[in-house]
Amino acid sequence: MGQADVNVNLWLKDTKRFADLFNAILFQGKAVILPENLHPSPETTAVSLQDAQGKNIVKKQYRDIIMNWQDQAVLMLLAVESQTAIHYAAPLKVMLYDSMEYAEQVRVKWKEHPPRLSSAEFLSRFQKNDKLIPVITLIFYYGTEEWDGPLELHQMFDLGTEKSHAELMKKYLPNYHINLVDVRRLKNLESFQSDLQIIFGMLQCSQDKYALRTYLANHKDYFQKLDLETYHALGAFLNSRQLMEINVEKEEKEELDMCKALEDIYNDGVQDGMERGEAAHKKDVAFQMQKLGYSLDAIAAVLREPVDGISRILAVVG
């Protein structure tokens, strides 16, 4: 997992944001999942399998975020997998993650089984009345490119060119859908009740620096008073190493000003561009003057650079 995903996951683990994300996607913004009913679940699951030789092999999976949601009527596992890049095997990845979660539940239930079991239950390692805890996984995609990967397992199959045969085969091929949250292209942002609405709105205009600056100005009360986790998450969302690598002095502050930080980055970029443009202009003038037969001293005088500096410029041009 890259540093960007780590920063995003730390930010999304906040139970208010996590609940808001699922409420907006699953329940159109209705507050069904309450933050106080969310509890962290182990993010590592291990399953022991046997190979062809009968040797045990342990397979591990590492979830980005997984929470146990329990209220009076429902017990469910809610998971998030963060993606900054398109994953072209996402349905298979999520299917494996969810399947291993279910396999772990079966293993735990089997350890707790009563002494008397039917032969079918013993062979199944699962009792007739046992139930699994459902798992819902969201793919939280915040990349800049529009998602063009598969959204279901069927889209990963090559079923030939005969459409009628393919449709018949699909009836017998198990499918697995993913729940994609493409945050830069989400509609109905008003379904979000937390600061997710503000952040996702910012991401949807982040490719246009003028629109971004306008958006920040319109929401400056929020962006001028950020906590460190949000600041780092925004650095990941905007792919800004400068924001992710905030210095120690800033870390000591309780609130961080995103508006000023982005303005400083923008101004630094403009200054860098001006300096690069000036350097390129000097190289061009030095080269043209040399072609016309001017001495190094003359070129240095015109460009207000030391003679050895002009020599280096011409050496690079040459």
N, C-alpha and C positions, 0 to 999 in steps of 0.2 A: 504494500500500500504506500503510495507516495505521500509526501508531506501535505500536498493540497487536500487529498481525501481525508487525511487525519484531521486537519483543521476543520473541514466541513462536518465530519462526523462528531467531533467534540461539540460543535455548535448545535447540531441537530439533536444531540442526546438530551438537551434541555427538555424536560417533560412537557412544558407548555408548548414549545415548538413542535415536538414530536406528535402530541395529541392534535394540534392544529393541522398538521400536515395530513394525518389520516382522516380527520373529520372533514376536511375540504375535499379530499379525493374520494372517500367512501360515502360520505353523507351530505355532500353539497354544503358544507359549512355548519351543519347542525352539531351542537356540542354533545355528541353521544359519548365520545371517549374523554374522560376527565383526567387531567394530569395526575391527580392523587391516586388514580387507579392503575397507574403504570409503574412497573418495577423492572429494573434491569434483569435480564436473563443471561446465562453464560454465553459468551460469544464464540466459544470453541466447542465443537462437538466432535467426538471420536467414535468411529464405528469399526469393529473388528470383523474382518472378512477372511475367508479361507481361499487360498489359491488352488490350482489344479493338483498340487502335491500335498494338499492338506495343511499347509503352513499358514499360520495366522498372520494377517497383514492389517495393520492399523491405519485407517484413513482418517485424516482430520480436516475439518473445515473451519474457517475463521470468518464469522459474520462481521459486517461493519457495525451494525447496530441491531439489537433485538431486545424487545420489551415484552414482558408478561402483562397482558391487560385482563383484569378481573374486576367485574362488578357483580351485582346480585344475580344476573341472568347469564352472563357470558364469561367464558375463559378462553382466551385466544393469545397466540403469539404474533406480534407485529414486528416485521423486520424491514430494514432499509439497506440497500446496497448502493453506494455512491459510485457514479461513473463520470469522469471528466472526458473520456473518449468513448466512442461507439464500440459496443461489444457485439461482434457478429455471431457469437454463440450464446447470447444472453438467455434464451429459453432453456437451453441445456444446463447452463450454469445455475440458474435459479431452481430448476427441477432437481438437480443434484443436491443443492443446499437444503431445499425443503424436504426431500426424501430422507436425507441423513438426519434431519430433525425428527421426522416420524420414526425412523429406525431407532433412534435413541429413546424415544418414548416407549416403544415396544420393549426395548431391553430393560428399561426401568420397571415397567409393569410386570414383566416376567419374573424379575427378582422378588416381587412382592406377591406372587401368585399363591393361592391357598394350597394346602396339601392334596386336596382331591380335585382332579381335573379329568375331563373326558379325554379319550385318546386323540380326538380331533384337536382339542385345545392344546394338548401336549405337543402334538406335531406342529401346530401353528405357532406355538409359543405366544399365544394370544387367546384370551378367553372370549367366549361368545358375546358377552355383554360389555366387554371392554370398549372404550371409545378413545380416540386420539384427540389431542388438542390441535385445532386448526392453525395453520400458519399462513399469514398474508405477507407477501414480500413486495415492496415497492422498489423499482429501479429509479434512483434519484439521479437523473442525468442533467448535468449543468454545462456541457460542452457547447462550443459556439456553432458547430456544424449541426444541421438538422439531422435527426436520427433517421438513418436509412437501413438499419439492421432489422432482422426478423423480430416479430412480435409474438410468434408462437412457434412451437416445435415443428408443425407441419410445413412451415415456410423454409425449414432447413433440409427437407427431404427432396430428393430427385425422384419424382414419380413418373418420369417419361413424358412423352409428348402427347399421348392419347388422353385427352381431358376426361372422357367418360370413364375410362379405367381408373384414372387418378382419383376422381370423385368417389368411386366405389371403394377403392382401397382406403381412402381417408376415413371411411366409416368404421374401419377395423383397426386403424392406427391410433393409439392413444395420443392425445394432443396435450400441450402444456402452454398456457398463455402467460405472458409477463404483464405486469402492471407498470407501464412506463410513465414516469413523471418528468416530462421535458420542460424544465422550469423556465427556459428562455422563450418558450412558445405556448405556455399555459394560457388558457382563457379563463374568464370569470375569477380574476384575482380577488374580487370582493368576498369570495367564499372563505378566504383566510382571515382570521381574527387577530392574529399576533403580528409581530414584525416580519413574518414571512411575506406578507402582502407587500410591504415596503421594499424588502430585499429583492423579491422576484420582479417587482416593477422596475427596479434599478437595472437588473440583469437584462431585461427586455429592451433597454435602450443603451446598454453599455458599449455597443459597437460603434456608436455615434458619439464622439467626445463632446460635441456641443449639446446634444440631447441629454447626455449624462450629466453635464455640468448644470443644466437647467433643472434636471430632476433632483440633483443634490441640493440645489438652492431652494427648491420648493419643499423639500423635506429636511431642511437644515437642523430643525429642532431635534430630529432623531440622529442624523449623521454626525452632529457635532458632539454627541455624548454617548459614544459607543464603549461597551466593555471590551476587554482584550480578546475574548473568544470570538466575538462578532467581527472585530477588526481583522483578526487573522483569517476568519472564514471569508470575508470580503476580499482579502488578498488572494485567496484561492480562487474565488469566483471570477475575479478580474485578471487572474494569472499574473499578479504583481508580486514579485519576490521582495520588493521594497516594503510592501505592506505586511507580508508574512514574516519578515525578519526585522521586526520593530526592535529598537535598541532598549537597553536596560532602563535608561532614564524615563522613557515613555511608559514602560511596564509598571513603573511605580505610581503612575497616575491612575485614579479611579475611572476617569472618563477620557476618551480619545476622540480627537477631531478628524473625522474622515474627510470632510470638505477641504480642510487645509492641507492634509496629506496628499490628496489627489491633485490639488492645485500646485503644490510643490513639485510633484512628479511631472506634471504637465509642463511647468515652467522650466524644469531641468531638461526636459526633452526638447523644448524650443531652443534653449540656450545651446544644448549639444548640437542641434541641427544648424544653428547659426555658426557655431564654431567650425563644424565640419564643412559648411558651405564656404566660409572664409578661407579655410585651409586649402580647399579645392581651387578656389579662385587664385590664391597665391601660387600654387603649383602651375596653373595654366599660364599666368603672367610670366613667371620665372622661365618656363620652357620657351615661350614665344620670344622673350628678350634674348635668351641664349641663342636661338635660331637666327636672330638679327645681328648677332655678333657682339652683344653687350658683355662687358666684363662682369665677374662675380661681384666686385665692389659696387658697380653701377646698379646691378640688380638688387643687391642688399640695401643700397641707399633708397631706391624707389619703394621697396616693400617693407622698409624699416625692420629688417631682420639681420642678425649677425651673419658674417660671410660663411662661417661653418654651417649655419642653419640652411643657407641657400644651397650649399654643396650637398647637404643631405637630401633636400627637396629634389634637386636635379638628379641625384643618384637614384632616387625612387622612381622618378618620371622616366629616366633612361632605362 
